[in-house]
Amino acid sequence: MEKHPLKVLVLCTGNSCRSIMAEALINHFGQGCYQAWSAGTMPARYVHPKSIETLQRHGISPGNPSSKSVDEVAWQAYDLIITVCDQAAGETCPIFPGQPKKLHWSTPDPAKASDSESDAAFDTAFLMLKKNVVELTDGRLLLTPTPVVS
C-alpha cells in the first residue's frame, strides 16, 4: 500500500518571510513524508529577499516560492495547518476540507527588524522554525500539538 506524504499548509499574514522559510524547511526535512505549501491571509505578493538568502545560507533550497493568498490554496485538503505569526493565528481562516490538525508556531517577524539587525532577525526566525520543523518531521511534535491561539 502506497503511503502519501502528509500535506501541510503554513499560514502567515503576508506570506513573504516566515511561512516561506517554514515551507522550504518542511519540504527539505520532510522529504517523502511531508509536502508543504504556504499562503497568507493578506499576501504581500512578494517574497522577502532575506528569506531566500537565509535559506540558502543555511543550505536549504528555497524552491520557487511565491506569496499567495490562502484562497488560492484552500481547495486542497491538508493534514496539518501551521500558523507562524500571532496575527494569522487569531484570524478567521477559510474552512478546509477534512479535519486538519492545527499548530501555532509563534515566530517574530524578521521583516520588522532594522537594517542593522535584519540578518540576525532572519537567522533567529529561521532557527526557531527549523527546530519546530525537525521536531515535526521526526514525529515528536504531532504527539503533543500546541493549541492554536484564538
N, C-alpha and C positions, 0 to 999 in steps of 0.2 A: 504494500500500500504506500503510495507516494505521499510524503508529508509536505505540506505547503508552508512557506515562511509566514510567521506572524506579521500581520500588516499593522504598521504604526504610523499614526499621524502626529506630527509635532506642531502644536499651535502656539502662536505668539500674536502680538498685535500687528507689528509691521512686517514680519517675515523677511527681515533683512539681515539679522545678525545671529541671535541665539538659536532660533529654530532652524536656520540654515546649517549652523555648525552641528546641532544635535542630529539632524537628518543625515549628514555626512558621517558622523561618528557611528550612528546606529547601522548604517549600511556598511561601514568599514568593519566594525567589531561583530556585527551580527550576520556576517556572510552566510547565506544559505538558510539561516534560521529566522532572520528578521528582514523586513523590507520596509523602508521608511520614506515618507513624504513629509513636506512641511507646507504650512499655509498661514495666512494672517487674517485677523478679523477686520483690520484696516490696512491692507498691504501697502508697503512703501513703494512697490513697483520697481525697486532696485535692490540689488544685493550689495551690502556694505563691503567695499574692497578689503577692509581689515579682516572680515570674516574669512575671505578666501586666503589672504596672506597668512592668517593664523593657522588655518587648517594645513596649508602647505608647509609652513614652518615646522609643524609637528608631524609631518609625514602622512597626513590624511588627504586623500584625493577629494576635492570638493565636488567632483562631478560637474554637471551643468546646472547649477541652481538658478531658480528664478523666484522672485517674490510674487506670490499669487494669493488670491482670495480663497478663504475657506469654502466659499460657494462653488469654486471651480473643482474642488476635490470631494465635496460632500456626497457625491453619487456613489462612492465606493464604500464598501463595508470594511471597517477596521477592527482589529482585535484589541488595540490599545490606543488611547488618545492621551498625549502628554502635553500639558501646558508648561511653558518655560518662563513666562512673565506673570507677575501677580495681577496685572491688569487683565490679561487674557483669561486667567483662571476665574475671575469674577464675572466675566461677560457671559451672556447667553450664547451658547453655541448652537449651531444647527443640530437637528436630530439626525443621527447617523443610523443607518440600517444595523440591525443586530444589537447586541448589548456589549459594546466595547468597554473594557476596563479603563479607568481614568486615573492618571497620576499627575501630580503637580511638582515640578522641579523649579522652585523659586531661584532665579538666576538674575543677578543685577544686569542692567542694560549697559553693555560696554560702549555703545554709541553715545552715551551721555557723558562720558569721561572727557576731560580737557585734552587738548592735543598732546601735552607733555605726559599725560597718564594713559593715553589711548592703548599703547602696546600692552602695558601691564593689565589694563582692564579687560582687553580681549583675551589675554592669557588666563586671567582669573576665571572668566566665564567659560573658556574652553576647558580648563581643568575641572571645574565643577561639573560641567556636562559630561566630560569623559568619565569621571568617577561614577556618575549615575548610569551612564551607558554600559560601562564594564560590568557593574552590578546587575543591570538588566539582562545583558546578553549572557552572563554567567548563570542566570536563573535565580539569583538571590533576591532581586528587588521585587519580583512579582509575588513572592511569598508573603511579603509584608507591604502591601501597597500603601502609599501615603494618600490620605483623603484629599480630594480636590477642595481647594479653598472656595467658599461660596459667599 
